[in-house]
Amino acid sequence: MNVITVAEIKRSGFAALDAALAQGPVYLMKRNRPSAVLLSPLDYEALLEQAQRNQPTASHGLSQFLAVDADAGGLDAAGLQARLAGLNEGWSQR
């Protein structure tokens, strides 16, 4: 997993993100918790295409593809890890 902290971004600036992004998707950590995932434009487009192939009748964006079912009570840490693992399936190792 390619991880970078918010503190490291503050110290090194955008260069730290560029270096990490060259190795694949970057998980941004804030206070030892996943805060966001940074994707290259190519990886983002591939993810959107994969989502559309998996749900050909749906015409919604990435936010709805990743949306949490409100009736399920949200997404805990284990649920987040499972969702990230599912999203990473099929990505080539760089």
Secondary structure as the mmCIF struct_conf table of DSSP 4:
data_model
#
loop_
_struct_conf.conf_type_id
_struct_conf.id
_struct_conf.beg_label_comp_id
_struct_conf.beg_label_asym_id
_struct_conf.beg_label_seq_id
_struct_conf.end_label_comp_id
_struct_conf.end_label_asym_id
_struct_conf.end_label_seq_id
STRN STRN1 VAL A 3 THR A 5
HELX_RH_AL_P HELX_RH_AL_P1 VAL A 6 SER A 12
TURN_TY1_P TURN_TY1_P1 GLY A 13 GLY A 13
HELX_RH_AL_P HELX_RH_AL_P2 PHE A 14 LEU A 21
TURN_TY1_P TURN_TY1_P2 ALA A 22 GLN A 23
BEND BEND1 GLY A 24 GLY A 24
STRN STRN2 VAL A 26 LYS A 30
TURN_TY1_P TURN_TY1_P3 ARG A 31 ASN A 32
STRN STRN3 ARG A 33 LEU A 38
HELX_RH_AL_P HELX_RH_AL_P3 PRO A 41 ASN A 54
BEND BEND2 GLN A 55 GLN A 55
TURN_TY1_P TURN_TY1_P4 PRO A 56 THR A 57
HELX_RH_AL_P HELX_RH_AL_P4 LEU A 62 PHE A 65
BEND BEND3 LEU A 66 LEU A 66
HELX_RH_3T_P HELX_RH_3T_P1 ALA A 70 ALA A 72
TURN_TY1_P TURN_TY1_P5 GLY A 73 GLY A 73
HELX_RH_AL_P HELX_RH_AL_P5 ALA A 77 ASN A 88
TURN_TY1_P TURN_TY1_P6 GLU A 89 GLY A 90
HELX_LH_PP_P HELX_LH_PP_P1 TRP A 91 GLN A 93
#
